[in-house]
Amino acid sequence: MAVVLSYRWKRNPQRLLGLWGMGARVRSAGEEKRFMDRLDNAPDDALGDFCLVMGGFTDGVFGRAYAVVGEISALLGPGFDVFYREYDELSSARRLLRRYGAASRRSVLIGHSWGGSSLARDVIPACSSARVDALVTLDPVGVRGPRFLPQVFRWLNVYIPYERAAWSRQNNVARLGRPWEYVRQANVNRVPSSLRHADALGMFREYGEGFVKLALLESAARDSGAATDDAFV
């Protein structure tokens, strides 16, 4: 069972919370259960498109991936419902992806550290019928390696080559967690200019923002029947 440390943050879309009279944020497991039940029973036309940001180990304390939430919300605009979950909230993440997948919504998934491996190993494979237009993994780590994800249209993996990275505390914690580094299953692999595992926001700004924009443009073209296979190089 997940130990949730981030109830003090805005983990669920304020648009939906306001629509259902639940205040600015959920503050407990009980409130979030009520929110998730409302989401499951809501009509499809109440849902926007879907984005989930998933943080790694201790992200509920330090908020390294949570810092991406504001950035991606501004990038995607009000048509997307943006959620945040911690790396071990697998049941909640699967439930969200299945719900939005059942409504045939576009999906953008972003995970840092263990949050990245949780998405790629435990969340997406359990939701095989859900559409994932863009997956962004920011220096994923995990004991188990990556898998092929046929339902993901575009996957960007930003990774640190640890033979070149500093032996800092944060990088050493990532080393202990077994970094994936280059992921052959991803469509695009990139190395950030700052080789700092904790810098999820910097990695996303450097490569993730442009990737998500292009992935959604390709998604729109695909839906209109005009997609090409060489949108990314």
N, C-alpha and C positions, 0 to 999 in steps of 0.2 A: 504494500500500500504506500502511495506517495506521501511524503512529508512536505507539505506545501508551506513555503516561507514567504510567498509573494502576495498574500491577500491584501497587503497595504498598497499595492499597485493597481493600476487599471488593466486588468487581465482580459476583459470582455468589452465588446463594442458599446460605447455609451449610447449610441443610437438605439440599440435594442434594449438596453437597460432602461432608458427613458421611455421607450414605447410600452414597456411592461411595468412602469412605475416602480422600479427597483433602486433608484438612486444612482449616484455617480459610479459606484463600484460595488462588487460583492466583498464582504468582509469575513466570510467564514465558509467552511465546507457546506453547511446547511444552506446558506444563501446561494452558493454556486450550484448546488443540486437543484434548487428551485429554478434557477436561471436555465440550466441545461434541460430540465424537463419542459420548460416553456419553449425552448428552442426546438426540441424534438416535436412538439405538438403545434408549432406555428405553421401557418400556411406558407407555401413556398414563396409566394410573392412578398413576404415580409423579409426575406433574406437577400442580402447583396451578394457580391462575389466574396471569396474567402481567402484570408491570409492568416497564417499561423507562424509566429516566431517562437522558437523553442530554445530555452537557455540550457547551459551545461551545469556541471557540478558547482554548487555554491552560487549560481546565478541569482537565486532568490535572495541572496545577501548583497552581492556586489553589482548586479544588474548590468552585466556586460552585454548580453544579448538584448535585454530589455531596452537598452539605449537605442536599439534598431527600430523599436516599435514606432516612435515618433517620426523617424525618418521615412519608414515605409508607408506610414499612414499619409504623410504629406505627398509622397510620390504617387500612391495609388488613388488618392482622392476619396470622396464620400461614398462612391459606389461599392467599396470593399468593406467588409466586416473584418477588422483586424483583432486577432486574439494573441495572448501570450500564455505559454505554459512552460513549466520546468521539465528537465530532461526525463524524470521518472514518472511524469503524469501521462503514461501511455494510454490508459483507458479513456481519459478525457480527450486526448488528441485524436485517437481513433474515432471516437464518437462524433467529434466535430467534423472530421474529414468525411465520414460516412454520411452525415446529415447534409452537408453541402454538396457532396457528390450525388446524393439521391435527388437533389434539386437541379442537377446539371449546371452547377456554377463553376466559373473559373477559379482555380486554386493556385496560390503562391505560398510555398513553404520555405522557411528560412530557419536553419539550425546552427548553433555554435557549439563546438567542442562535443561533449556527450549529447547535447541536443541535436547536433547534426547526425550522429550515428543512430540516435533513437529514431529520428524520422526515417532514415534510409533503411534501417534494419528491422524496426519493430512497428512503425506506424503505417507507412505506405504499403508494405507487403501484405498487411492485414486488411487493407481496403482496396482490393484489386479492381473493383469496378469504379473507383473514384477517379475523376480526371485531375491530373496535376500538370498544370501548364508550365510551372517553373519551380525547380528545387534549387536552393542555394545552401551549400554546406560550407561553413566557415571554420576551417582547420578542425575537421571532425576527428575525434578520438574514440576508441572503443576496443574492447578485447576481441570482439568478432569483427571480421572485415566486411567490406561493402558487398552488396548484391546487385545483380542486374534488376532494373526497375522498368519493365516494359510500359507501364502506364504513365510514366513521367516523360513528357514531351521534350523538355530541356533541363539539363542538370549542369550547374556551375559548381565546381569544387575549388575553393580558395584554400591553399595549404602552405604550411611553413616547412621548408626543407631543414630538418633539425640538425643536420651535420654542419649547417652554416649559421644556425641561430645561437644567440647568447645563452649562457647557462644561468639564466635568471630564475627566480623562484617560480614565477608563473609558467615559464617554458618548461621547467623541470617537472612541475605537476603534470603538464600535458605529456611529457615524455613517459612518465609513469603510467598514464592512461592509455598508452599505445596509439600514437597518431597514425592516421591512415595515409597521410601525405598524398602522393599522386594516386588518383582513383581512375582506373582505366574504364570503368563503367560510365563515368561522367562524360558529357559532350564537350565540356571545356574545363581545363585545369589552369589555374593562375597562381602565381606566387606574389604576395603583397610586398610593397616596398619596405614596410616596417615588419620585421620578423618577430612580432610579439603576439603570442597566443591570446592574450587577454584583450587585444584590440579588435573586438568583433565589429564595432562601429566603423573603424578605419578600413577594415577589409571590405565591409559592405559598401562603403562610399566609393572605394577605389574601383571595385569590379561589380558588385552586386546591383547597384542602381541601374547602370546601363544594361546589364544582362536582363533584368526584370522588364525594363521598358521594351527591349527587343523581343523577349519571349512573348509578351502580351500583344505586341504588334503582329508577331507570327501567328498567335492564337486567333486574332481577329481575321487574319488572312485565311487561315485554315478553315475557320467557320464559314467564311464566304466562298470557299472553294478555290482560293487563289494562292495558297501557301506554296512556298518553294522549299527545297531541301538545303539551300546554301545560305540561309540567313545568318549563320554563325560561322566564323572561321577562326 
